[in-house]
C-alpha cells in the first residue's frame, strides 16, 4: 500500500487451486474486484489492504483455506458476493470504513467469527446489512458467528441490521467486546428464524453477560416477547435495572412509581398496559435508555422527571 494512487480493475477471472491467496490487492487508490470465481486456494480467497476505496462485488468465493474475504485498512464496499465453504466468511481489520451488504455467507468454518469477524478492527464505522448468514460454524469455546470489536478510540457506529441469520452453530450468534462507554450496537430488523427472546438473549454476548459491555440492541419486534399466560403484575414501585425488570412490569395497569436511576443495561422501556402511577415517573442518568413508551398512561399523581439521559431518542406518553 505504497507508491502513489492507482486504479485497478480485476473482473471475470477464474482463480483456483493456487497455493496461497487467490487475489491479493495491496495498492493505494481505487480497486474494483468483481465477477470473479475464486475457489480452492491455499489461503484467503480475496485479501485487500491499502488506502483508498475498494469495491469487492458479485464474486463467487468458495472452499478457500483462509477467509473468503479479508479486507484491511481502506474504505471497503463488500456486496453481492457468495462466500461459501471457506476457513471463515468475511473478516475486516485495522482502519478505513466497511459496508458489508447483500452477501450470501454460508457453510464457513472458523475458530471465531466464522461468518463475519471484526475483532482486528481499530476504530472504523461498520455497516452490515441485508446479508444471508446460514449454516456457518465457529469452533472455539465462547466463540461467536459475528464478532463486534472494541474501538481503540472514539465511538464509531456499528450496525448489524436486516440480515437473515439461521442454521448456524456456535456458542454465540454475536460476540461483542464493545464496552459500555460506547454507543449501543444496532442489531435490529434481523430475521433470527423461529427464536424466542429468551433464547436470542442467551445467544448474544453483551451487557447481560458482562456489565462492562454495552448492549447489543436486537429491538422488540425480532423475537417473541409475549408475556406467558398467568403472569401477574407484581405491583408496588417498579425499580427497573434490567430488561428482565421491564418485562416483569409489562402486565401492570397500575404502579406506585416507575424509577430508573443510573442504569446501563436498559435500552427500551415499554410498558404498554400502564394507566396509572400514583407517585412519580423518574429517569435520571441512565446510560443506554433510548426509548420510553407508555401509550396508555393517563394519570401520574406527583411528577414525570427526565434528566441527564444522554441517549434518549423517543419518549411517548400520548395519553398523559
C-alpha positions in Angstrom: 0.0 0.0 0.0 2.7 2.5 -1.1 3.8 4.2 -4.3 1.1 6.6 -5.1 -2.6 6.2 -6.1 -3.6 3.6 -8.7 -6.8 2.3 -10.3 -7.1 -1.4 -10.6 -10.0 -3.4 -12.1 -10.0 -7.1 -11.7 -13.1 -8.7 -13.3 -14.4 -12.0 -14.7 -11.4 -14.2 -13.9 -11.2 -17.8 -12.5 -8.7 -18.1 -9.8 -8.4 -21.7 -8.5 -6.1 -24.3 -6.9 -3.2 -21.9 -6.0 -1.0 -22.4 -3.0 -1.6 -19.0 -1.4 -4.2 -16.2 -1.6 -6.4 -16.2 -4.7 -6.5 -12.4 -5.2 -4.2 -10.1 -3.2 -4.9 -6.4 -3.8 -2.4 -4.2 -1.9 -2.3 -0.9 -3.9 -3.5 2.6 -2.8 -6.2 4.2 -4.8 -9.3 2.6 -6.3 -9.7 -1.1 -6.7 -12.7 -3.0 -8.3 -12.8 -6.7 -7.9 -15.9 -8.2 -9.4 -17.4 -11.1 -11.2 -14.6 -13.5 -10.4 -14.6 -17.2 -9.4 -12.1 -17.7 -6.6 -12.0 -21.2 -5.2 -9.9 -23.9 -3.7 -6.9 -21.7 -2.9 -4.4 -22.3 -0.1 -5.1 -19.1 1.9 -7.7 -16.4 1.7 -9.9 -16.1 -1.3 -9.6 -12.3 -1.7 -7.3 -10.2 0.5 -7.1 -6.4 0.2 -5.2 -3.7 2.0 -4.3 -0.1 1.3 -5.5 3.5 1.3 -8.4 4.3 -0.9 -11.7 2.7 -1.9 -12.1 -1.0 -2.7 -15.3 -2.4 -4.1 -15.5 -6.2 -4.0 -18.8 -7.4 -5.5 -20.5 -10.2 -7.3 -17.7 -12.7 -6.8 -18.1 -16.4 -6.1 -15.7 -17.3 -3.3 -15.7 -21.0 -2.3 -13.6 -23.6 -0.5 -10.5 -21.5 0.2 -8.4 -22.5 3.2 -8.4 -19.0 4.8 -11.1 -16.4 4.9 -13.3 -15.9 1.9 -12.9 -12.1 2.0 -10.3 -10.4 4.2 -10.3 -6.6 4.0 -7.9 -4.3 5.8 -7.5 -0.5 6.2 -9.1 1.0 3.2 -12.8 2.0 2.7 -14.4 -1.3 1.7 -17.7 -2.0 -0.1 -18.2 -5.7 0.1 -21.5 -6.6 -1.6 -23.4 -9.2 -3.6 -20.7 -11.9 -3.1 -21.3 -15.6 -2.5 -18.9 -16.7 0.3 -19.2 -20.4 0.9 -17.2 -23.2 2.4 -14.1 -21.2 3.4 -12.0 -21.1 6.5 -14.2 -18.3 7.7 -16.5 -16.0 5.8 -15.6 -12.3 5.9 -13.0 -10.7 8.1 -12.1 -7.0 8.4 -9.4 -5.2 10.3 -7.4 -2.0 11.0 -8.8 1.3 9.9 -10.9 2.5 7.0 -14.7 2.0 6.8 -16.7 -1.1 5.9 -20.1 -1.7 4.3 -20.9 -5.4 4.1 -24.2 -5.7 2.3 -26.3 -8.3 0.5 -23.8 -11.2 0.6 -24.6 -14.9 1.0 -22.3 -16.1 3.7 -22.8 -19.9 4.1 -21.1 -23.0 5.3 -17.9 -21.4 6.5 -16.0 -22.7 9.5 -13.5 -20.9 11.8 -12.5 -20.8 15.4 -14.2 -17.4 16.0 -16.1 -15.0 13.8 -16.9 -17.8 11.3 -19.4 -15.7 9.4 -18.1 -12.1 10.0 -15.1 -11.3 12.1 -14.3 -7.7 13.1 -12.0 -8.2 16.1 -8.9 -6.9 14.3 -10.5 -3.6 13.5 -9.2 -0.3 15.1 -11.9 2.3 15.1 -13.8 2.2 11.7 -17.5 2.6 11.1 -19.1 -0.8 10.2 -22.4 -1.4 8.5 -23.5 -5.0 8.0 -26.9 -5.1 6.2 -29.1 -7.4 4.2 -26.9 -10.5 4.3 -27.9 -14.1 4.3 -25.9 -15.9 7.0 -26.6 -19.6 7.3 -25.0 -22.9 8.3 -21.7 -21.4 9.4 -19.8 -22.9 12.3 -17.4 -21.5 14.9 -15.4 -24.0 16.9 -13.6 -22.2 19.8 -15.0 -22.1 23.3 -17.2 -19.0 23.8 -17.0 -18.2 20.0 -19.4 -16.0 18.1 -20.6 -16.3 14.5 -20.4 -12.5 14.2 -17.9 -10.6 16.3 -18.0 -6.9 17.4 -14.7 -5.1 18.1 -13.9 -2.7 20.9 -12.8 0.6 19.2 -9.3 1.9 20.0 -10.7 5.5 20.0 -13.9 7.4 19.6 -17.4 5.9 19.2 -17.7 4.6 15.6 -21.1 3.3 14.6 -21.6 -0.5 14.4 -24.8 -1.8 12.8 -26.0 -5.3 12.1 -29.4 -4.9 10.5 -31.9 -6.6 8.3 -29.9 -9.8 7.9 -31.2 -13.4 7.9 -29.3 -15.5 10.5 -30.4 -19.1 10.6 -29.0 -22.6 11.0 -25.6 -21.6 12.3 -23.6 -23.4 15.0 -21.5 -21.9 17.8 -21.8 -20.7 21.4 -23.0 -17.2 20.4 -24.6 -15.7 17.4 -23.0 -12.3 18.3 -19.9 -12.0 20.4 -19.4 -8.3 21.3 -16.4 -6.7 23.0 -17.7 -3.2 22.7 -17.6 -1.5 26.1 -20.3 0.4 27.9 -18.7 3.7 27.2 -19.6 3.3 23.5 -23.0 3.6 21.9 -25.2 0.5 21.5 -24.8 -2.0 18.7 -27.7 -1.7 16.4 -28.9 -5.2 15.7 -32.5 -4.5 14.8 -34.6 -5.8 12.0 -32.9 -9.2 11.6 -34.6 -12.5 10.9 -33.3 -14.9 13.6 -35.6 -17.7 12.5 -38.2 -19.1 14.9 -36.5 -17.9 18.1 -38.0 -16.6 21.3 -36.5 -13.6 23.0 -35.0 -15.5 26.0 -33.1 -17.8 23.6 -31.9 -14.9 21.5 -30.6 -13.1 24.6 -28.6 -16.2 25.7 -27.0 -16.3 22.2 -25.7 -12.7 22.3 -22.7 -11.9 24.4 -23.1 -8.3 25.7 -24.0 -6.4 28.8 -26.2 -9.2 30.2 -23.0 -11.4 30.3 -20.6 -8.7 31.3 -21.7 -5.3 32.8 -18.6 -3.7 31.3 -20.0 -4.1 27.8 -22.6 -2.1 26.0 -25.9 -3.6 24.8 -26.5 -5.3 21.5 -29.9 -4.0 20.8 -32.0 -6.5 18.9 -35.2 -4.4 19.1 -38.6 -5.5 20.3 -40.0 -6.9 17.1 -37.5 -9.5 16.1 -38.4 -12.2 18.5 -41.4 -13.3 20.5 -41.8 -11.3 23.7 -45.4 -12.2 24.8 -46.0 -12.5 28.5 -46.8 -16.1 29.3 -50.4 -16.7 30.4 -50.9 -16.4 34.2 -48.1 -13.8 34.8 -49.5 -11.1 37.0 -48.3 -7.6 37.8 -46.1 -7.5 40.9 -47.5 -4.1 41.9 -45.8 -1.6 44.1 -42.9 0.6 42.9 -41.2 -0.5 39.7 -37.4 -0.1 40.3 -36.1 -1.1 36.9 -32.4 -2.1 36.5 -32.5 -4.7 33.6 -34.6 -5.8 30.6 -36.0 -8.5 32.8 -37.4 -5.9 35.2 -39.1 -4.2 32.3 -40.7 -7.5 31.2 -41.9 -8.1 34.8 -43.9 -4.9 34.8 -45.4 -5.2 31.3 -48.7 -6.6 32.6 -49.2 -3.8 35.1 -52.0 -1.3 34.7 -51.2 0.5 38.0 -48.0 1.2 39.9 -46.9 3.3 42.8 -43.8 4.6 41.0 -41.6 4.0 38.0 -37.9 4.5 38.8 -34.7 4.2 36.7 -31.5 5.7 38.1 -28.0 5.3 36.7 -28.8 2.1 34.8 -26.6 0.9 31.9 -28.3 -2.4 30.9 -31.7 -1.0 29.9 -32.3 0.4 26.4 -36.1 0.1 25.9 -38.7 0.8 28.5 -42.1 -0.1 27.0 -45.0 -0.5 29.4 -48.0 -0.9 27.1 -50.6 -1.6 29.7 -49.7 1.0 32.4 -52.6 3.5 33.0 -51.9 5.0 36.5 -48.8 5.9 38.5 -49.7 7.1 42.0 -46.4 8.7 42.6 -43.7 9.7 40.1 -42.1 8.5 36.9 -38.3 9.1 37.3 -35.5 8.7 34.8 -32.1 10.0 35.9 -28.6 9.5 34.5 -29.4 6.3 32.6 -26.6 5.4 30.2 -28.3 3.4 27.4 -32.0 4.2 27.6 -33.1 5.2 24.1 -36.8 4.6 24.0 -39.6 5.1 26.6 -43.1 4.2 25.5 -46.2 4.2 27.9 -49.0 4.6 25.4 -51.9 4.2 27.9 -50.5 6.2 30.8 -53.3 8.7 31.8 -52.6 9.7 35.4 -49.4 10.5 37.4 -50.0 11.5 41.0 -46.8 13.5 41.5 -44.5 14.2 38.6 -42.6 12.9 35.5 -38.9 13.6 35.7 -36.2 13.1 33.0 -32.7 14.4 33.4 -29.3 13.6 32.0 -30.3 10.5 29.9 -27.9 11.2 27.1 -29.1 8.6 24.6 -32.8 9.0 24.8 -34.3 9.3 21.3 -38.0 8.9 22.0 -40.4 9.4 24.9 -44.0 8.6 24.1 -46.8 9.2 26.6 -49.6 10.3 24.3 -52.5 9.7 26.7 -51.0 11.8 29.5 
